[in-house]
Each structure stands twice: as C-alpha cells, then as structure tokens.
Amino acid sequence: MKISDIVAKKDQDLEKKLAELGEQLTKSRFQIATKESDKTAEIKKIKTDIARIKTILREREILREEEKDEKKA
C-alpha cells in the first residue's frame, strides 16, 4: 500500500484497514509456524503497511490538536 493511497482515505477506513491487517498478520504468523506457508516476506509487508497507517493517523491527530490550540489562543 502506498502512502498516497493511505493519505487519500478517511480515518474510519484506515481504522478498518488496520484491523484487517492485524488479523492478516496473525493468520500469516500461524501459517508460517505450522509450516502451511513459507512466505515470510509477507509479514514484513504487512508490518510496514501497519506502521504507515499508524503514522498517518498520528499525524492527523497531532494536526487536530494543534488546530484546537490555535483556536483557543
């Protein structure tokens, strides 16, 4: 998932995607542990996507807080 795709989505959509990726990560780990799959690189991609989404959500949260502070001042 690219950053431009993530930025274009709303917070609610990103939260849903984050939950989906968490489930996918768990499934992938179990598949690798039980030798059903050998796609270890998939875990790295999922973790990277999770980190990107969390970063964008946090950036938006910080911007909202800054806007509130500016309105109060």
Protein Blocks (a to p, Z undefined) as FASTA:
>chain_A
ZZklmmmpcfklmmmmmmmmmmmmmmmmmmmmnopacclklmmmmmmmmmmmmmmmmmmm
mmmmmmmmmmmZZ
